[in-house]
Structures are given as C-alpha cells and as structure tokens.
Amino acid sequence: MRSDGSGDVGRLSRRETLVTLGGAGVVALGGCVSSGSSSGDSSEQLTGTLRVSGSSTVHPVAQEVGRMFAGELHPEVNFNLSKDGSGAGFRNYFIPGSADINNASRRIKDSELQDCRDNDINPIEFQIAQDALTIVANNENDWVDEMEVSTIGEIWDPETAPETWADVNSSWPDLEFDLFGAATTSGTFDYFTERVVGEEDSIREDYEGTERDDQVAAGVAGDQAAFGYLPFAYYVNNPDQVKAISVIGESGEAVAPSLTAAQSGEYPLARPLFFYVNDNKLAEKQTLQEFVRYYIEQAGEEFISEVGYVASTQEQVQSNLDKLDQTLEEL
C-alpha cells in the first residue's frame, strides 16, 4: 500500500548526518545576531524568513546550505525547510505562493508551470546537482546482481505486476516480491515511473511508498525477497544494509551506480536535481536573493559529493550565477 513517512534525526558522521537530516519533516534554523553577507565578508545584516519546500532527495543538500547560511552566517534569518516531495511541495506551498523555493528531483511539469503562471508566478529554474537513482536488493539476494531497465520496469508495471521473482525469470527463486519505493508525491516517483516503467504515474499498487528514503533502505534490508529504488545518497549511507543492482541500459553494458558514472552519463538512471524560485519573492526579498546566490555557489562545493550527489561544475555554477544576475536585472 502506498504511503508517506516522516521520522527522527540521528547524530552520525557528517555525511550520514546530512542524509539523515533529509529524513526530518521540517527543519527550522535561526538566531538573534547577524553580521556579514552571504559570503561572510560584509557588515550588512540580513533578516527575515526563508521558506523552502519540496524534494526529499534534495532535502539534505538544502538542509546543509540552510544550516551554513542561517545557522552560521546570518543567525537573524529564520530558515524553514520541509520535506514534502517535489510534487507536493509545488502543489501545497510553491504554487499557492507560501514557499520562496521548491526543491525538485525532476523538472517542473507543464501543468505545474501553468498553475504557477495562473497565480502570477514565473518560477526560475536552477539545476544544482546530479543523482544516480539506485536499484537495491536485499544483501541475501544471491540470484541477481545486474538487471536491464526493461526488466526493472516489468517488475513495477501494473500491467504485468509479477508476484514472484520466478515469474520474471525462471532461474530465480519462487519468492514473493516485497517492494519499496517513493511515495506518489515524490519527484523520484515521477522520474522512476516515466524512465523505468515507461509511463508517468503508472505503478503497481502493492508496494510500500514513502518520502523517507531511509525507510526504503530499511525495508529492503528486512526481507530477502525485497526490491526497491532510492537516491544514491541513501544507498551510500546504508552500504551494509542493502546491495546495489547494476543497471543495463541502451549500451548493453551493466553499470553500477556511482558519482563518476552519473557525471559521465554512463549510468542509465542518472538524473538532474533542481530548485525553483518564486520570481515575485525574489524581486521583493534581498535575503532570498542572497540565499539563492549562496545556494548556487555551494552547489559546486565538496560537501555535495559527501552527501552522495554529483556537484555542479564551476562552469555550471557560473552559468547559474549569470542566470540569477540577469533575472534580477529584469525583475
């Protein structure tokens, strides 16, 4: 049965903490005294509230950027971050105008863009990182190490919906699938159904859906017959819990998920990650302008790969900064 999830934050290593923080439903940061610009080299004081909604995949990146910006550089800024799923963030917060930014693990849909415009919002898109969406199986699964995209799609397709592994391949055991994946509110769900199943929103009903990607890892770890998908960051931070399945794409070669393979384009399930900014709020709020600039700059830093994503290149960072400057000139 499909469902959403939320949970607690643990105290772990820096990389594990960043990803675990992605499991928290809402994060609020703020303080009392502030000095310095977003880069910490100005006496200008920033205040106000920033509201960021959206993707659970992008959440640990936004969490760390917000921690540095509001928790260290500008403690008078209140930073409110929620983990809603890309689609739910657009629908419930960004399109109605309550969120300044919506994080997304897939590009905004045409219908969402039209809804924004109907509300006099022209969202500004920034691509900030790349993910290697990871197919995972239980560590005790000793019958499969690699799989074609089409076979993965067959398992999740509501039209085929095989009950057991043997239904897919007669050499596999007659064990019933126990499936875990993203909730329907998630951009990861949208990407997976379109790219792997072959039709957006098309998926079998008998799986456990959640916005808590760590719950996918835990679920797959709990059953030998389990199978699922999750962002690469949540796999690399659970390497002993589950095993990654190499994916065979159009090249015919099996490619294991990795940052290198995602960056090169070799990994078949590599995908871009985004955030979208409300143009009206960007025009009105200097604090938002400085935060967006800081977010873009930090997307090229090492901590992105520590989280488990491919960081922006310096060329991508500069292109995003140029886009921001041009947008501000036109607003």
Secondary structure, 3 states (H helix, E strand, C coil): CCCCCCECCCCCCHHHHHHHHCCECEEEECCCCCCCCCCCCCCCCCCEEEEEEECCCCHHHHHHHHHHHHHHHCCCEEEEEECCCHHHHHHHHHCCCCCCEEEECCCCCHHHHHHHHHCCCCCEEEEEEEEECEEEEECCCCCCCEEEHHHHHHHHCCCCCCCEHHHHCCCCCCCECEEEEECCCCHHHHHHHHHHHCCCCCCCCCCEEECCHHHHHHHHHCCCCEEEEECHHHHHCCCCCEEECEEECCCCCEECCCHHHHHHCCCCCEEEEEEEECHHHHHHCHHHHHHHHHHHHHCCCCHHHHHCCEECCHHHHHHHHHHHHHHHHHC
